[in-house]
Amino acid sequence: MIKVYADIFREKLHRQKESIRKELDRPASERRREWLKKQLCQTRELKKLVKEMSTEKCPHCGESLN
């Protein structure tokens, strides 16, 4: 896995969380429900990717070093 892009993905995750918070601050009748569902799904996937990129693995056995 290429760890060079980890900072970019972290920043994108942060921006997505901020946009979700802004959307949730709106009254319930004005929220874009489909957009919100899609963003939440993408955020979960991106969070898993960032977590996977942050854990270091042993080059010999593949076990986590943390």
PDB file of N, CA, C and O in Angstrom, chain B, residues numbered from 101:
ATOM      1  N   MET B 101       0.835  -1.175   0.000  1.00  0.00           N
ATOM      2  CA  MET B 101       0.000   0.000   0.000  1.00  0.00           C
ATOM      3  C   MET B 101       0.882   1.241   0.000  1.00  0.00           C
ATOM      4  O   MET B 101       1.905   1.279   0.683  1.00  0.00           O
ATOM      5  N   ILE B 102       0.496   2.234  -0.749  1.00  0.00           N
ATOM      6  CA  ILE B 102       1.261   3.468  -0.858  1.00  0.00           C
ATOM      7  C   ILE B 102       0.879   4.395   0.296  1.00  0.00           C
ATOM      8  O   ILE B 102      -0.259   4.858   0.377  1.00  0.00           O
ATOM      9  N   LYS B 103       1.826   4.660   1.177  1.00  0.00           N
ATOM     10  CA  LYS B 103       1.555   5.485   2.355  1.00  0.00           C
ATOM     11  C   LYS B 103       1.811   6.961   2.111  1.00  0.00           C
ATOM     12  O   LYS B 103       1.598   7.785   3.001  1.00  0.00           O
ATOM     13  N   VAL B 104       2.265   7.299   0.917  1.00  0.00           N
ATOM     14  CA  VAL B 104       2.550   8.694   0.595  1.00  0.00           C
ATOM     15  C   VAL B 104       1.269   9.524   0.623  1.00  0.00           C
ATOM     16  O   VAL B 104       1.303  10.704   0.972  1.00  0.00           O
ATOM     17  N   TYR B 105       0.163   8.925   0.264  1.00  0.00           N
ATOM     18  CA  TYR B 105      -1.100   9.643   0.161  1.00  0.00           C
ATOM     19  C   TYR B 105      -1.893   9.670   1.470  1.00  0.00           C
ATOM     20  O   TYR B 105      -3.021  10.163   1.487  1.00  0.00           O
ATOM     21  N   ALA B 106      -1.342   9.164   2.538  1.00  0.00           N
ATOM     22  CA  ALA B 106      -2.069   9.090   3.814  1.00  0.00           C
ATOM     23  C   ALA B 106      -2.502  10.468   4.291  1.00  0.00           C
ATOM     24  O   ALA B 106      -3.629  10.623   4.760  1.00  0.00           O
ATOM     25  N   ASP B 107      -1.638  11.474   4.185  1.00  0.00           N
ATOM     26  CA  ASP B 107      -1.994  12.821   4.623  1.00  0.00           C
ATOM     27  C   ASP B 107      -3.129  13.404   3.778  1.00  0.00           C
ATOM     28  O   ASP B 107      -3.993  14.112   4.295  1.00  0.00           O
ATOM     29  N   ILE B 108      -3.121  13.110   2.511  1.00  0.00           N
ATOM     30  CA  ILE B 108      -4.185  13.600   1.627  1.00  0.00           C
ATOM     31  C   ILE B 108      -5.512  12.977   2.013  1.00  0.00           C
ATOM     32  O   ILE B 108      -6.534  13.662   2.053  1.00  0.00           O
ATOM     33  N   PHE B 109      -5.503  11.685   2.297  1.00  0.00           N
ATOM     34  CA  PHE B 109      -6.741  11.010   2.688  1.00  0.00           C
ATOM     35  C   PHE B 109      -7.235  11.495   4.047  1.00  0.00           C
ATOM     36  O   PHE B 109      -8.441  11.626   4.260  1.00  0.00           O
ATOM     37  N   ARG B 110      -6.309  11.762   4.965  1.00  0.00           N
ATOM     38  CA  ARG B 110      -6.705  12.291   6.279  1.00  0.00           C
ATOM     39  C   ARG B 110      -7.377  13.658   6.127  1.00  0.00           C
ATOM     40  O   ARG B 110      -8.387  13.934   6.775  1.00  0.00           O
ATOM     41  N   GLU B 111      -6.813  14.506   5.269  1.00  0.00           N
ATOM     42  CA  GLU B 111      -7.388  15.827   5.044  1.00  0.00           C
ATOM     43  C   GLU B 111      -8.771  15.720   4.392  1.00  0.00           C
ATOM     44  O   GLU B 111      -9.691  16.452   4.758  1.00  0.00           O
ATOM     45  N   LYS B 112      -8.910  14.822   3.442  1.00  0.00           N
ATOM     46  CA  LYS B 112     -10.210  14.620   2.798  1.00  0.00           C
ATOM     47  C   LYS B 112     -11.235  14.116   3.812  1.00  0.00           C
ATOM     48  O   LYS B 112     -12.389  14.544   3.794  1.00  0.00           O
ATOM     49  N   LEU B 113     -10.824  13.220   4.684  1.00  0.00           N
ATOM     50  CA  LEU B 113     -11.709  12.708   5.730  1.00  0.00           C
ATOM     51  C   LEU B 113     -12.153  13.842   6.650  1.00  0.00           C
ATOM     52  O   LEU B 113     -13.323  13.921   7.023  1.00  0.00           O
ATOM     53  N   HIS B 114     -11.229  14.708   7.012  1.00  0.00           N
ATOM     54  CA  HIS B 114     -11.550  15.851   7.866  1.00  0.00           C
ATOM     55  C   HIS B 114     -12.564  16.772   7.177  1.00  0.00           C
ATOM     56  O   HIS B 114     -13.527  17.213   7.805  1.00  0.00           O
ATOM     57  N   ARG B 115     -12.350  17.062   5.890  1.00  0.00           N
ATOM     58  CA  ARG B 115     -13.276  17.924   5.156  1.00  0.00           C
ATOM     59  C   ARG B 115     -14.660  17.291   5.031  1.00  0.00           C
ATOM     60  O   ARG B 115     -15.671  17.987   5.128  1.00  0.00           O
ATOM     61  N   GLN B 116     -14.712  15.981   4.819  1.00  0.00           N
ATOM     62  CA  GLN B 116     -15.996  15.291   4.723  1.00  0.00           C
ATOM     63  C   GLN B 116     -16.748  15.358   6.045  1.00  0.00           C
ATOM     64  O   GLN B 116     -17.959  15.579   6.062  1.00  0.00           O
ATOM     65  N   LYS B 117     -16.040  15.171   7.144  1.00  0.00           N
ATOM     66  CA  LYS B 117     -16.682  15.240   8.456  1.00  0.00           C
ATOM     67  C   LYS B 117     -17.243  16.632   8.716  1.00  0.00           C
ATOM     68  O   LYS B 117     -18.332  16.771   9.273  1.00  0.00           O
ATOM     69  N   GLU B 118     -16.505  17.658   8.317  1.00  0.00           N
ATOM     70  CA  GLU B 118     -16.981  19.030   8.498  1.00  0.00           C
ATOM     71  C   GLU B 118     -18.236  19.292   7.666  1.00  0.00           C
ATOM     72  O   GLU B 118     -19.173  19.927   8.150  1.00  0.00           O
ATOM     73  N   SER B 119     -18.264  18.817   6.441  1.00  0.00           N
ATOM     74  CA  SER B 119     -19.444  19.033   5.598  1.00  0.00           C
ATOM     75  C   SER B 119     -20.653  18.272   6.136  1.00  0.00           C
ATOM     76  O   SER B 119     -21.783  18.745   6.017  1.00  0.00           O
ATOM     77  N   ILE B 120     -20.428  17.106   6.725  1.00  0.00           N
ATOM     78  CA  ILE B 120     -21.526  16.345   7.332  1.00  0.00           C
ATOM     79  C   ILE B 120     -22.051  17.085   8.557  1.00  0.00           C
ATOM     80  O   ILE B 120     -23.262  17.155   8.770  1.00  0.00           O
ATOM     81  N   ARG B 121     -21.146  17.635   9.361  1.00  0.00           N
ATOM     82  CA  ARG B 121     -21.575  18.401  10.538  1.00  0.00           C
ATOM     83  C   ARG B 121     -22.413  19.610  10.137  1.00  0.00           C
ATOM     84  O   ARG B 121     -23.426  19.908  10.771  1.00  0.00           O
ATOM     85  N   LYS B 122     -21.987  20.307   9.078  1.00  0.00           N
ATOM     86  CA  LYS B 122     -22.757  21.463   8.602  1.00  0.00           C
ATOM     87  C   LYS B 122     -24.145  21.039   8.138  1.00  0.00           C
ATOM     88  O   LYS B 122     -25.133  21.731   8.388  1.00  0.00           O
ATOM     89  N   GLU B 123     -24.208  19.913   7.471  1.00  0.00           N
ATOM     90  CA  GLU B 123     -25.501  19.413   6.984  1.00  0.00           C
ATOM     91  C   GLU B 123     -26.400  19.030   8.162  1.00  0.00           C
ATOM     92  O   GLU B 123     -27.607  19.268   8.121  1.00  0.00           O
ATOM     93  N   LEU B 124     -25.828  18.449   9.195  1.00  0.00           N
ATOM     94  CA  LEU B 124     -26.612  18.056  10.363  1.00  0.00           C
ATOM     95  C   LEU B 124     -27.047  19.252  11.205  1.00  0.00           C
ATOM     96  O   LEU B 124     -27.981  19.141  11.999  1.00  0.00           O
ATOM     97  N   ASP B 125     -26.382  20.392  11.040  1.00  0.00           N
ATOM     98  CA  ASP B 125     -26.804  21.603  11.743  1.00  0.00           C
ATOM     99  C   ASP B 125     -28.069  22.211  11.136  1.00  0.00           C
ATOM    100  O   ASP B 125     -28.755  23.005  11.779  1.00  0.00           O
ATOM    101  N   ARG B 126     -28.365  21.836   9.910  1.00  0.00           N
ATOM    102  CA  ARG B 126     -29.593  22.327   9.265  1.00  0.00           C
ATOM    103  C   ARG B 126     -30.818  21.718   9.934  1.00  0.00           C
ATOM    104  O   ARG B 126     -30.732  20.658  10.553  1.00  0.00           O
ATOM    105  N   PRO B 127     -31.956  22.389   9.809  1.00  0.00           N
ATOM    106  CA  PRO B 127     -33.191  21.762  10.300  1.00  0.00           C
ATOM    107  C   PRO B 127     -33.470  20.468   9.534  1.00  0.00           C
ATOM    108  O   PRO B 127     -33.099  20.338   8.367  1.00  0.00           O
ATOM    109  N   ALA B 128     -34.113  19.532  10.187  1.00  0.00           N
ATOM    110  CA  ALA B 128     -34.340  18.212   9.591  1.00  0.00           C
ATOM    111  C   ALA B 128     -35.114  18.305   8.276  1.00  0.00           C
ATOM    112  O   ALA B 128     -34.898  17.487   7.382  1.00  0.00           O
ATOM    113  N   SER B 129     -35.989  19.260   8.145  1.00  0.00           N
ATOM    114  CA  SER B 129     -36.795  19.371   6.925  1.00  0.00           C
ATOM    115  C   SER B 129     -35.979  19.868   5.732  1.00  0.00           C
ATOM    116  O   SER B 129     -36.381  19.672   4.585  1.00  0.00           O
ATOM    117  N   GLU B 130     -34.829  20.515   5.993  1.00  0.00           N
ATOM    118  CA  GLU B 130     -34.008  21.065   4.910  1.00  0.00           C
ATOM    119  C   GLU B 130     -32.814  20.189   4.545  1.00  0.00           C
ATOM    120  O   GLU B 130     -32.076  20.518   3.616  1.00  0.00           O
ATOM    121  N   ARG B 131     -32.613  19.094   5.249  1.00  0.00           N
ATOM    122  CA  ARG B 131     -31.453  18.238   4.984  1.00  0.00           C
ATOM    123  C   ARG B 131     -31.598  17.476   3.680  1.00  0.00           C
ATOM    124  O   ARG B 131     -32.693  17.081   3.282  1.00  0.00           O
ATOM    125  N   ARG B 132     -30.458  17.281   3.027  1.00  0.00           N
ATOM    126  CA  ARG B 132     -30.414  16.468   1.808  1.00  0.00           C
ATOM    127  C   ARG B 132     -30.109  15.038   2.229  1.00  0.00           C
ATOM    128  O   ARG B 132     -28.951  14.663   2.417  1.00  0.00           O
ATOM    129  N   ARG B 133     -31.156  14.254   2.371  1.00  0.00           N
ATOM    130  CA  ARG B 133     -31.030  12.914   2.944  1.00  0.00           C
ATOM    131  C   ARG B 133     -30.183  11.979   2.082  1.00  0.00           C
ATOM    132  O   ARG B 133     -29.322  11.274   2.608  1.00  0.00           O
ATOM    133  N   GLU B 134     -30.408  11.960   0.793  1.00  0.00           N
ATOM    134  CA  GLU B 134     -29.640  11.069  -0.085  1.00  0.00           C
ATOM    135  C   GLU B 134     -28.166  11.453  -0.104  1.00  0.00           C
ATOM    136  O   GLU B 134     -27.293  10.587  -0.056  1.00  0.00           O
ATOM    137  N   TRP B 135     -27.894  12.736  -0.172  1.00  0.00           N
ATOM    138  CA  TRP B 135     -26.507  13.208  -0.150  1.00  0.00           C
ATOM    139  C   TRP B 135     -25.841  12.813   1.159  1.00  0.00           C
ATOM    140  O   TRP B 135     -24.696  12.361   1.178  1.00  0.00           O
ATOM    141  N   LEU B 136     -26.577  12.990   2.257  1.00  0.00           N
ATOM    142  CA  LEU B 136     -26.044  12.676   3.576  1.00  0.00           C
ATOM    143  C   LEU B 136     -25.723  11.186   3.703  1.00  0.00           C
ATOM    144  O   LEU B 136     -24.675  10.829   4.241  1.00  0.00           O
ATOM    145  N   LYS B 137     -26.597  10.324   3.224  1.00  0.00           N
ATOM    146  CA  LYS B 137     -26.358   8.881   3.272  1.00  0.00           C
ATOM    147  C   LYS B 137     -25.109   8.513   2.474  1.00  0.00           C
ATOM    148  O   LYS B 137     -24.287   7.710   2.917  1.00  0.00           O
ATOM    149  N   LYS B 138     -24.982   9.109   1.295  1.00  0.00           N
ATOM    150  CA  LYS B 138     -23.834   8.819   0.433  1.00  0.00           C
ATOM    151  C   LYS B 138     -22.534   9.288   1.084  1.00  0.00           C
ATOM    152  O   LYS B 138     -21.525   8.585   1.042  1.00  0.00           O
ATOM    153  N   GLN B 139     -22.563  10.478   1.686  1.00  0.00           N
ATOM    154  CA  GLN B 139     -21.374  11.004   2.345  1.00  0.00           C
ATOM    155  C   GLN B 139     -20.971  10.157   3.545  1.00  0.00           C
ATOM    156  O   GLN B 139     -19.783   9.921   3.769  1.00  0.00           O
ATOM    157  N   LEU B 140     -21.943   9.702   4.310  1.00  0.00           N
ATOM    158  CA  LEU B 140     -21.642   8.856   5.467  1.00  0.00           C
ATOM    159  C   LEU B 140     -21.006   7.542   5.039  1.00  0.00           C
ATOM    160  O   LEU B 140     -20.072   7.062   5.682  1.00  0.00           O
ATOM    161  N   CYS B 141     -21.501   6.967   3.970  1.00  0.00           N
ATOM    162  CA  CYS B 141     -20.930   5.716   3.459  1.00  0.00           C
ATOM    163  C   CYS B 141     -19.489   5.932   2.991  1.00  0.00           C
ATOM    164  O   CYS B 141     -18.606   5.135   3.308  1.00  0.00           O
ATOM    165  N   GLN B 142     -19.253   7.005   2.242  1.00  0.00           N
ATOM    166  CA  GLN B 142     -17.907   7.298   1.765  1.00  0.00           C
ATOM    167  C   GLN B 142     -16.959   7.598   2.923  1.00  0.00           C
ATOM    168  O   GLN B 142     -15.786   7.224   2.886  1.00  0.00           O
ATOM    169  N   THR B 143     -17.469   8.271   3.943  1.00  0.00           N
ATOM    170  CA  THR B 143     -16.643   8.601   5.101  1.00  0.00           C
ATOM    171  C   THR B 143     -16.224   7.349   5.845  1.00  0.00           C
ATOM    172  O   THR B 143     -15.078   7.238   6.280  1.00  0.00           O
ATOM    173  N   ARG B 144     -17.143   6.402   5.997  1.00  0.00           N
ATOM    174  CA  ARG B 144     -16.793   5.135   6.659  1.00  0.00           C
ATOM    175  C   ARG B 144     -15.693   4.399   5.901  1.00  0.00           C
ATOM    176  O   ARG B 144     -14.743   3.898   6.501  1.00  0.00           O
ATOM    177  N   GLU B 145     -15.829   4.339   4.578  1.00  0.00           N
ATOM    178  CA  GLU B 145     -14.824   3.651   3.763  1.00  0.00           C
ATOM    179  C   GLU B 145     -13.473   4.353   3.856  1.00  0.00           C
ATOM    180  O   GLU B 145     -12.433   3.705   3.968  1.00  0.00           O
ATOM    181  N   LEU B 146     -13.500   5.678   3.809  1.00  0.00           N
ATOM    182  CA  LEU B 146     -12.256   6.442   3.888  1.00  0.00           C
ATOM    183  C   LEU B 146     -11.619   6.297   5.262  1.00  0.00           C
ATOM    184  O   LEU B 146     -10.394   6.242   5.373  1.00  0.00           O
ATOM    185  N   LYS B 147     -12.427   6.235   6.301  1.00  0.00           N
ATOM    186  CA  LYS B 147     -11.913   6.050   7.662  1.00  0.00           C
ATOM    187  C   LYS B 147     -11.205   4.706   7.786  1.00  0.00           C
ATOM    188  O   LYS B 147     -10.148   4.619   8.410  1.00  0.00           O
ATOM    189  N   LYS B 148     -11.779   3.656   7.196  1.00  0.00           N
ATOM    190  CA  LYS B 148     -11.143   2.337   7.207  1.00  0.00           C
ATOM    191  C   LYS B 148      -9.816   2.371   6.460  1.00  0.00           C
ATOM    192  O   LYS B 148      -8.833   1.776   6.902  1.00  0.00           O
ATOM    193  N   LEU B 149      -9.791   3.071   5.326  1.00  0.00           N
ATOM    194  CA  LEU B 149      -8.576   3.171   4.527  1.00  0.00           C
ATOM    195  C   LEU B 149      -7.474   3.895   5.301  1.00  0.00           C
ATOM    196  O   LEU B 149      -6.326   3.452   5.310  1.00  0.00           O
ATOM    197  N   VAL B 150      -7.823   5.005   5.946  1.00  0.00           N
ATOM    198  CA  VAL B 150      -6.839   5.763   6.726  1.00  0.00           C
ATOM    199  C   VAL B 150      -6.321   4.922   7.872  1.00  0.00           C
ATOM    200  O   VAL B 150      -5.124   4.938   8.158  1.00  0.00           O
ATOM    201  N   LYS B 151      -7.200   4.187   8.532  1.00  0.00           N
ATOM    202  CA  LYS B 151      -6.775   3.334   9.643  1.00  0.00           C
ATOM    203  C   LYS B 151      -5.836   2.241   9.148  1.00  0.00           C
ATOM    204  O   LYS B 151      -4.836   1.934   9.797  1.00  0.00           O
ATOM    205  N   GLU B 152      -6.156   1.658   8.005  1.00  0.00           N
ATOM    206  CA  GLU B 152      -5.310   0.603   7.440  1.00  0.00           C
ATOM    207  C   GLU B 152      -3.949   1.148   7.041  1.00  0.00           C
ATOM    208  O   GLU B 152      -2.937   0.465   7.200  1.00  0.00           O
ATOM    209  N   MET B 153      -3.913   2.369   6.525  1.00  0.00           N
ATOM    210  CA  MET B 153      -2.651   2.967   6.112  1.00  0.00           C
ATOM    211  C   MET B 153      -1.796   3.358   7.314  1.00  0.00           C
ATOM    212  O   MET B 153      -0.570   3.401   7.206  1.00  0.00           O
ATOM    213  N   SER B 154      -2.416   3.642   8.448  1.00  0.00           N
ATOM    214  CA  SER B 154      -1.656   4.107   9.596  1.00  0.00           C
ATOM    215  C   SER B 154      -1.005   2.960  10.375  1.00  0.00           C
ATOM    216  O   SER B 154      -0.040   3.180  11.107  1.00  0.00           O
ATOM    217  N   THR B 155      -1.519   1.753  10.223  1.00  0.00           N
ATOM    218  CA  THR B 155      -0.906   0.632  10.943  1.00  0.00           C
ATOM    219  C   THR B 155       0.278   0.107  10.139  1.00  0.00           C
ATOM    220  O   THR B 155       0.184  -0.141   8.937  1.00  0.00           O
ATOM    221  N   GLU B 156       1.380  -0.052  10.834  1.00  0.00           N
ATOM    222  CA  GLU B 156       2.575  -0.580  10.194  1.00  0.00           C
ATOM    223  C   GLU B 156       2.602  -2.090  10.375  1.00  0.00           C
ATOM    224  O   GLU B 156       2.222  -2.609  11.425  1.00  0.00           O
ATOM    225  N   LYS B 157       3.054  -2.788   9.342  1.00  0.00           N
ATOM    226  CA  LYS B 157       3.100  -4.243   9.386  1.00  0.00           C
ATOM    227  C   LYS B 157       4.536  -4.722   9.219  1.00  0.00           C
ATOM    228  O   LYS B 157       5.363  -4.083   8.569  1.00  0.00           O
ATOM    229  N   CYS B 158       4.792  -5.855   9.822  1.00  0.00           N
ATOM    230  CA  CYS B 158       6.099  -6.489   9.726  1.00  0.00           C
ATOM    231  C   CYS B 158       6.302  -6.970   8.284  1.00  0.00           C
ATOM    232  O   CYS B 158       5.413  -7.609   7.722  1.00  0.00           O
ATOM    233  N   PRO B 159       7.457  -6.672   7.679  1.00  0.00           N
ATOM    234  CA  PRO B 159       7.687  -7.114   6.307  1.00  0.00           C
ATOM    235  C   PRO B 159       7.855  -8.624   6.171  1.00  0.00           C
ATOM    236  O   PRO B 159       7.735  -9.166   5.072  1.00  0.00           O
ATOM    237  N   HIS B 160       8.130  -9.302   7.279  1.00  0.00           N
ATOM    238  CA  HIS B 160       8.369 -10.739   7.238  1.00  0.00           C
ATOM    239  C   HIS B 160       7.102 -11.552   7.427  1.00  0.00           C
ATOM    240  O   HIS B 160       6.794 -12.436   6.627  1.00  0.00           O
ATOM    241  N   CYS B 161       6.371 -11.247   8.491  1.00  0.00           N
ATOM    242  CA  CYS B 161       5.200 -12.082   8.799  1.00  0.00           C
ATOM    243  C   CYS B 161       3.873 -11.397   8.512  1.00  0.00           C
ATOM    244  O   CYS B 161       2.844 -12.069   8.457  1.00  0.00           O
ATOM    245  N   GLY B 162       3.864 -10.068   8.326  1.00  0.00           N
ATOM    246  CA  GLY B 162       2.634  -9.350   8.022  1.00  0.00           C
ATOM    247  C   GLY B 162       1.820  -8.977   9.258  1.00  0.00           C
ATOM    248  O   GLY B 162       0.723  -8.435   9.124  1.00  0.00           O
ATOM    249  N   GLU B 163       2.322  -9.251  10.439  1.00  0.00           N
ATOM    250  CA  GLU B 163       1.612  -8.905  11.677  1.00  0.00           C
ATOM    251  C   GLU B 163       1.757  -7.401  11.945  1.00  0.00           C
ATOM    252  O   GLU B 163       2.694  -6.758  11.473  1.00  0.00           O
ATOM    253  N   SER B 164       0.818  -6.867  12.704  1.00  0.00           N
ATOM    254  CA  SER B 164       0.837  -5.454  13.058  1.00  0.00           C
ATOM    255  C   SER B 164       1.969  -5.179  14.046  1.00  0.00           C
ATOM    256  O   SER B 164       2.189  -5.964  14.967  1.00  0.00           O
ATOM    257  N   LEU B 165       2.691  -4.066  13.861  1.00  0.00           N
ATOM    258  CA  LEU B 165       3.773  -3.699  14.755  1.00  0.00           C
ATOM    259  C   LEU B 165       3.299  -2.826  15.907  1.00  0.00           C
ATOM    260  O   LEU B 165       4.043  -2.624  16.867  1.00  0.00           O
ATOM    261  N   ASN B 166       2.104  -2.317  15.837  1.00  0.00           N
ATOM    262  CA  ASN B 166       1.570  -1.429  16.890  1.00  0.00           C
ATOM    263  C   ASN B 166       0.957  -2.175  18.016  1.00  0.00           C
ATOM    264  O   ASN B 166       0.470  -1.566  18.968  1.00  0.00           O
TER     265      ASN B 166
END
